[in-house]
Amino acid sequence: MVSRARADLPDSLKGIRGWSCARSVGGMELKEQVLDEAAAKASFSGIVTVDVGDRREVERCYGFAHRALRVPNTAGTRFAIASGSKVFTALAVLRLVEQGVLGLGDRVRPLLGDDLPLIDDDVTVEQLLTHTSGIGDYLDEEAEWDAADYVLPVPVHTLAETEAFVPVLDGYPQAFPPGERFAYNNGGYVVLALLAERASGRGFHELVEQDVCDRARLAATRFLRSDELPGDAALGYLHATGYRTNVLHLPVRGNGDGGIYTTANDLHTFWQALTAGRIVSPGTVAEMSRPRHDVPAENLRYGLGLWLHHSGPALVIEGYDAGVSFRSTHDPRTRTTATVVGNTSEGAWPVIGAVAPLFD
C-alpha cells in the first residue's frame, strides 16, 4: 500500500499539519479530498506541500520511504528529484559566468579538447543551458522508453564522477545546427557539468553544494550515492506496488542532468533564496526567468535553466525518471511554493495536476 486515507494513518502521523482540513491558498481552496483522490488514483507515494511566505498551508504525506520496513514518508524525507537537478547545474555554471570563469557565448570546444568530437565546434554554453545546442543526446526524450528500462550502456556503479560520463556521452551525432531550435537534452547538462569542472578546477558536486546549496542554506540538499543512502532518504520504486527499486537503473551518484536529493522544506527555501538574489545576482535571475521558448508539449515555456509557467510568472522545476516523479512551482509575487515529490516513476502526475490550478 503506497497511499492511504487519513483513517489508515498511524497515530504518529494523524497530527501532522494539513491532514485534517482544507486550506485557502491565494484565494483558492485546496481540499484534502481532492489531493487524496488524486493520490489514490495514482497510488501516489510521496509528499505534497504548499508554502506561502513563512507559513506552511498544506502538508500531505503518503506512502513509504522504505516499503519493506514500512518507514512512512514525512515532510523531512529526502527525495531524489531527477531533472529537477538541472536548475542547480545551471546555477553553478551561472555563478562561474558571474565570476568571469565562463562566458555564456563561450564555445565549448576549447574545454572539451579531443573529447566528444561529434559536438559541433560552434556550440556555446548558453545553447547548452537553453536546450538549443542540437548535440546528440545519450537519453533521447523523444524516443519511446520506459522508466523501468535499463538505458545506461555502462555499469551504473562506475558513474560516480563527471569524467566517467564522457564515454556515455560519446558517439551521438549532432542532431541539428547549434541554435536552430529547442530540443530538451539531458546530455547537454552533463556536458555543462564537465565544462564547469574543467574551467574552475573544482569538482562538479563541490561546485553545486558549496556555491548553490550552501549559499541558499539548503542543509538537506546533496548528491547522495544510491548505494549508501542515509536513513532520511526515500528509496525510489519502479512501480506502484512491490519492492524493486531504481538502484540498478540510474547512475550511482547523480550529475549535471539529474540525481540530487532534497526535501520539500529545502525547495521552498531554495526558491526564496533564488528570487531574492542570494545565489546569483538579481540580473541573472531575471535572465533565467525570461521566456525564450514555448514548449507546447509540456504546456510550459523555457528560460535559462528554468521551466516557466505557460502564461504567468511562476517558475517551475520538474523531474521524471525510474523511481522519481516531481514538480515544484513557485510564484515570486506571492512567495508561494507548491511541491509534489514522489518516490515512484509515475505516481506524482495526477497529484501535480490537482495542485497546478493554484498558479492558473
C-alpha positions as CSV (number, residue, x, y, z in Angstrom):
1,M,0.0,0.0,0.0
2,V,1.6,3.3,-1.1
3,S,-1.1,5.9,-0.5
4,R,-3.5,5.9,2.4
5,A,-6.6,7.8,3.5
6,R,-6.4,9.5,6.9
7,A,-8.2,6.8,8.7
8,D,-5.4,4.4,7.7
9,L,-2.6,6.5,9.1
10,P,-0.7,5.6,12.2
11,D,-1.5,7.8,15.1
12,S,2.0,9.3,14.9
13,L,1.1,10.9,11.5
14,K,-2.5,11.9,12.1
15,G,-1.5,15.1,13.9
16,I,0.7,16.4,11.1
17,R,-0.5,19.8,9.9
18,G,-2.6,19.7,6.8
19,W,-4.1,16.2,7.3
20,S,-7.5,17.2,8.6
21,C,-8.6,20.4,6.9
22,A,-8.8,22.3,3.6
23,R,-6.5,25.3,3.1
24,S,-7.2,28.5,1.2
25,V,-4.2,29.4,-0.8
26,G,-4.2,32.5,-2.9
27,G,-8.0,32.6,-2.8
28,M,-8.4,29.0,-3.9
29,E,-9.4,26.3,-1.5
30,L,-7.2,23.3,-1.9
31,K,-9.2,20.5,-0.3
32,E,-7.7,17.4,1.2
33,Q,-10.3,15.3,-0.6
34,V,-9.1,16.5,-4.0
35,L,-5.5,15.6,-3.1
36,D,-6.4,12.3,-1.5
37,E,-8.5,11.3,-4.6
38,A,-5.7,12.2,-6.9
39,A,-3.2,10.3,-4.8
40,A,-5.4,7.3,-4.5
41,K,-5.9,7.2,-8.3
42,A,-2.2,7.1,-8.9
43,S,-1.2,5.0,-5.8
44,F,0.9,8.1,-5.0
45,S,3.8,7.7,-2.6
46,G,5.4,11.0,-1.6
47,I,4.5,14.3,-0.2
48,V,2.6,17.5,-1.1
49,T,3.4,20.8,0.4
50,V,2.2,24.4,-0.2
51,D,4.1,27.2,1.5
52,V,3.2,30.9,1.4
53,G,5.9,33.1,2.7
54,D,6.9,31.7,6.0
55,R,3.7,29.7,6.5
56,R,3.1,26.1,5.5
57,E,-0.5,26.0,4.4
58,V,-0.7,22.4,3.1
59,E,1.2,19.3,4.1
60,R,0.1,15.8,3.0
61,C,2.2,12.7,3.3
62,Y,1.5,9.4,1.5
63,G,3.1,6.0,1.4
64,F,6.5,4.8,2.4
65,A,10.1,5.9,2.1
66,H,11.1,2.3,2.6
67,R,8.3,-0.2,1.9
68,A,9.9,-3.3,3.3
69,L,10.5,-1.6,6.6
70,R,7.3,0.4,6.4
71,V,9.0,3.7,7.0
72,P,6.5,6.4,6.2
73,N,7.2,9.4,4.0
74,T,7.3,12.7,6.0
75,A,7.9,16.3,5.4
76,G,11.6,15.7,6.4
77,T,12.1,12.9,3.9
78,R,14.8,13.5,1.3
79,F,13.7,12.6,-2.2
80,A,15.6,12.4,-5.5
81,I,14.3,14.9,-8.0
82,A,15.8,13.6,-11.3
83,S,15.9,16.5,-13.8
84,G,14.8,19.0,-11.1
85,S,18.6,19.0,-10.5
86,K,19.2,20.8,-13.8
87,V,18.5,24.2,-12.2
88,F,21.3,23.5,-9.7
89,T,23.6,22.7,-12.6
90,A,22.6,25.9,-14.3
91,L,23.2,28.0,-11.2
92,A,26.6,26.5,-10.7
93,V,27.5,27.4,-14.3
94,L,26.0,30.9,-14.0
95,R,28.0,31.5,-10.8
96,L,31.1,30.8,-12.9
97,V,29.8,33.2,-15.5
98,E,29.3,35.9,-13.0
99,Q,32.9,35.3,-11.7
100,G,34.2,35.6,-15.3
101,V,35.4,32.0,-15.3
102,L,33.0,31.1,-18.1
103,G,31.0,33.2,-20.6
104,L,27.6,32.4,-22.0
105,G,28.8,33.0,-25.5
106,D,31.9,30.8,-25.0
107,R,32.3,27.9,-27.4
108,V,32.7,24.6,-25.6
109,R,35.3,23.0,-27.9
110,P,38.4,24.6,-26.2
111,L,37.4,23.0,-22.9
112,L,36.4,19.7,-24.4
113,G,39.6,19.3,-26.4
114,D,39.6,16.0,-28.2
115,D,36.7,14.6,-26.1
116,L,33.2,14.3,-27.6
117,P,34.3,15.1,-31.2
118,L,30.8,14.9,-32.6
119,I,29.7,18.0,-30.7
120,D,29.7,20.9,-33.2
121,D,32.6,23.4,-32.7
122,D,30.1,26.3,-32.6
123,V,28.1,25.0,-29.6
124,T,28.1,27.5,-26.8
125,V,27.5,27.4,-23.1
126,E,24.2,29.4,-23.5
127,Q,22.9,26.9,-26.0
128,L,23.5,24.0,-23.7
129,L,21.7,25.9,-20.9
130,T,18.7,26.6,-23.1
131,H,18.5,23.2,-24.8
132,T,19.3,24.7,-28.2
133,S,22.7,23.1,-28.8
134,G,21.5,20.4,-31.1
135,I,24.0,17.9,-29.8
136,G,23.1,14.2,-29.8
137,D,21.6,13.0,-26.6
138,Y,22.5,9.8,-24.8
139,L,18.9,9.7,-23.4
140,D,16.6,10.9,-26.2
141,E,13.4,12.3,-24.6
142,E,11.6,12.0,-28.0
143,A,12.3,8.2,-28.3
144,E,9.9,5.7,-26.7
145,W,11.3,4.4,-23.4
146,D,10.0,3.3,-20.1
147,A,11.4,4.5,-16.8
148,A,12.0,0.9,-15.8
149,D,14.2,0.3,-18.8
150,Y,18.0,-0.3,-18.4
151,V,19.2,2.5,-20.5
152,L,22.8,3.1,-19.5
153,P,25.5,1.5,-21.6
154,V,28.0,1.1,-18.7
155,P,27.7,-0.4,-15.2
156,V,25.9,2.2,-13.1
157,H,28.4,1.9,-10.2
158,T,31.1,3.4,-12.5
159,L,29.1,6.7,-12.8
160,A,30.1,8.5,-9.6
161,E,32.2,11.4,-11.0
162,T,31.7,13.7,-14.0
163,E,34.6,12.5,-16.1
164,A,33.2,8.9,-16.0
165,F,30.3,10.1,-18.1
166,V,32.4,11.0,-21.2
167,P,32.2,7.5,-22.7
168,V,28.4,7.6,-22.1
169,L,28.0,10.9,-23.9
170,D,30.3,10.0,-26.8
171,G,29.2,8.7,-30.2
172,Y,25.9,10.7,-30.7
173,P,26.0,12.8,-33.9
174,Q,24.9,16.4,-33.9
175,A,21.1,16.4,-34.4
176,F,20.7,19.9,-35.8
177,P,22.8,23.1,-36.2
178,P,23.5,24.9,-32.9
179,G,20.9,27.4,-32.0
180,E,18.3,26.3,-34.6
181,R,15.6,25.3,-32.2
182,F,14.7,24.0,-28.7
183,A,15.1,20.3,-28.0
184,Y,15.3,19.1,-24.4
185,N,18.7,17.5,-23.9
186,N,19.9,15.5,-20.9
187,G,23.4,15.0,-22.2
188,G,23.9,18.8,-22.6
189,Y,23.6,19.3,-18.9
190,V,26.3,16.6,-18.2
191,V,28.5,18.5,-20.7
192,L,27.8,21.6,-18.7
193,A,29.0,19.8,-15.5
194,L,32.1,18.8,-17.3
195,L,32.8,22.3,-18.6
196,A,32.3,23.7,-15.1
197,E,34.8,21.3,-13.6
198,R,37.4,21.9,-16.3
199,A,37.0,25.7,-16.2
200,S,37.0,26.0,-12.4
201,G,39.4,23.2,-11.4
202,R,36.8,22.1,-8.8
203,G,34.6,19.0,-8.8
204,F,31.0,19.5,-10.0
205,H,29.4,18.2,-6.9
206,E,31.5,20.5,-4.8
207,L,30.5,23.5,-7.0
208,V,26.8,22.7,-6.6
209,E,26.9,22.0,-2.9
210,Q,29.2,25.0,-1.9
211,D,28.2,27.6,-4.5
212,V,24.5,26.9,-4.7
213,C,23.2,24.8,-1.8
214,D,25.3,26.4,0.9
215,R,24.6,29.9,-0.4
216,A,20.9,29.1,-0.3
217,R,21.2,27.4,3.2
218,L,19.9,24.1,1.9
219,A,21.2,21.7,4.6
220,A,19.5,18.6,3.3
221,T,20.2,19.0,-0.4
222,R,23.1,16.9,-1.7
223,F,24.1,14.4,-4.4
224,L,23.8,11.2,-2.4
225,R,25.0,7.8,-3.6
226,S,22.1,5.4,-4.2
227,D,24.1,2.5,-2.6
228,E,24.6,4.3,0.7
229,L,21.5,6.4,1.3
230,P,21.0,7.8,4.8
231,G,18.0,6.9,6.9
232,D,16.1,10.0,6.0
233,A,16.2,9.4,2.2
234,A,13.4,7.7,0.3
235,L,14.2,4.7,-1.9
236,G,12.9,5.1,-5.5
237,Y,10.4,2.4,-6.6
238,L,9.8,1.5,-10.2
239,H,6.2,0.6,-9.7
240,A,3.2,1.5,-7.5
241,T,3.5,-1.9,-5.8
242,G,6.4,-4.2,-5.0
243,Y,9.9,-3.7,-3.6
244,R,12.0,-3.3,-6.8
245,T,14.0,0.0,-6.6
246,N,15.8,2.1,-9.2
247,V,19.3,1.4,-7.8
248,L,20.3,-0.5,-11.0
249,H,18.7,1.9,-13.4
250,L,20.4,5.2,-12.6
251,P,24.0,6.4,-12.0
252,V,25.1,5.6,-8.5
253,R,25.6,9.3,-8.0
254,G,23.7,11.9,-9.9
255,N,25.4,14.5,-12.1
256,G,24.6,17.5,-14.3
257,D,21.3,16.2,-15.7
258,G,19.8,14.8,-12.5
259,G,20.0,12.9,-9.3
260,I,20.2,15.4,-6.4
261,Y,18.3,14.7,-3.2
262,T,16.3,17.3,-1.4
263,T,13.3,18.0,0.9
264,A,10.1,20.0,0.4
265,N,11.4,22.4,3.1
266,D,14.6,23.0,1.3
267,L,12.8,23.5,-2.0
268,H,10.8,26.4,-0.6
269,T,14.0,27.8,0.9
270,F,15.7,27.4,-2.4
271,W,13.0,29.4,-4.3
272,Q,13.1,32.2,-1.8
273,A,16.9,32.4,-1.9
274,L,16.9,32.3,-5.7
275,T,14.3,35.0,-6.2
276,A,15.9,37.2,-3.5
277,G,19.3,37.1,-5.4
278,R,21.2,35.2,-2.8
279,I,22.5,32.5,-5.1
280,V,23.1,34.6,-8.3
281,S,22.5,38.3,-8.9
282,P,19.0,39.6,-9.5
283,G,20.1,40.4,-13.1
284,T,21.0,36.8,-13.6
285,V,17.7,35.6,-12.1
286,A,15.9,37.9,-14.5
287,E,17.7,36.3,-17.4
288,M,16.9,32.8,-16.1
289,S,13.2,33.9,-15.9
290,R,13.0,35.5,-19.3
291,P,10.9,33.3,-21.6
292,R,12.9,32.1,-24.6
293,H,10.9,29.2,-25.9
294,D,7.4,27.9,-25.9
295,V,7.2,24.2,-25.3
296,P,3.6,23.2,-26.1
297,A,4.2,19.5,-25.4
298,E,4.9,20.4,-21.8
299,N,2.4,23.3,-21.6
300,L,5.3,25.3,-20.3
301,R,7.9,27.8,-21.5
302,Y,11.7,27.7,-21.0
303,G,14.1,30.3,-19.9
304,L,17.7,29.8,-18.9
305,G,17.9,26.6,-16.9
306,L,14.3,27.0,-15.7
307,W,10.9,26.0,-16.8
308,L,8.3,28.8,-16.8
309,H,4.5,28.7,-16.4
310,H,2.8,28.7,-19.8
311,S,1.4,32.2,-19.3
312,G,2.1,33.5,-15.8
313,P,5.1,34.5,-13.8
314,A,5.5,31.2,-11.9
315,L,8.8,29.3,-12.1
316,V,8.9,25.5,-12.4
317,I,11.3,22.7,-11.9
318,E,10.3,19.1,-12.5
319,G,11.8,15.6,-12.9
320,Y,10.8,12.2,-14.1
321,D,12.9,9.0,-14.1
322,A,12.9,5.5,-12.7
323,G,11.5,5.8,-9.2
324,V,11.1,9.6,-9.4
325,S,8.2,11.9,-10.3
326,F,8.4,15.5,-9.2
327,R,7.4,19.1,-9.7
328,S,7.9,22.3,-7.7
329,T,6.3,25.6,-8.7
330,H,7.0,29.0,-7.2
331,D,5.2,32.3,-7.7
332,P,7.6,35.0,-6.7
333,R,4.9,37.7,-6.4
334,T,3.1,35.8,-3.6
335,R,6.1,33.8,-2.4
336,T,4.0,30.7,-2.9
337,T,5.7,27.3,-3.5
338,A,3.8,24.1,-4.3
339,T,5.8,20.9,-4.3
340,V,4.8,17.4,-5.2
341,V,7.6,14.9,-5.0
342,G,7.1,11.1,-5.2
343,N,9.3,8.1,-4.9
344,T,7.7,6.1,-7.8
345,S,8.1,6.6,-11.5
346,E,4.6,7.8,-12.4
347,G,2.6,8.5,-9.2
348,A,3.0,12.2,-8.9
349,W,1.5,13.4,-12.1
350,P,-2.2,13.2,-11.2
351,V,-1.4,15.0,-7.9
352,I,0.6,17.6,-9.7
353,G,-2.5,18.1,-11.9
354,A,-4.6,18.7,-8.8
355,V,-2.2,21.3,-7.5
356,A,-1.5,23.1,-10.7
357,P,-4.6,25.3,-10.7
358,L,-3.2,27.2,-7.8
359,F,-1.0,29.0,-10.4
360,D,-3.6,29.5,-13.1
